[in-house]
Amino acid sequence: MKKLAILIIAIITTSCVQEQHLKTVQVKIDMRGVEDVKSIGVKGNFTNPRWKVEVPLTDEDKDGIYETSLSQKTAVSGIEFKFVKNGEIYELKGKPNRVLRFEYKPENIMYATKFNDIESVVIQRE
């Protein structure tokens, strides 16, 4: 009986594995009008460890719009995140995290927004 229970558990856990798909997300955040910006990054449940690693964004052309590209093979249905100014100032204080939902297929997504503004989100999918 014990062997049967172990076999059933093994079948259930191995048959529930979802296929992973490559997700590439180009992130753009408009920091124009935000004072004292020394750096901007993003933290979320997609880093390891979760919410502990800051992914830096850069403004190569000095236009006030910081960018990065994130790529990962995953089976998750979405991510939660917030932007962080100068390594310690989280945006949207007291408000829910930003959420980006994925489809169950490979995706290229552009996510553009303004710092501390949940209403100005533009998402484009290819």
Secondary structure by P-SEA (a helix, b strand, c coil): caaaaaaaaaaaaaaabbbbbbbbbbbbbbccccccccccccccccccccccbbbbbbccccccbbbbbbbbbccccccccccccccccccccccccbbbbbccccbbbbbbbccccccbbbbbcc
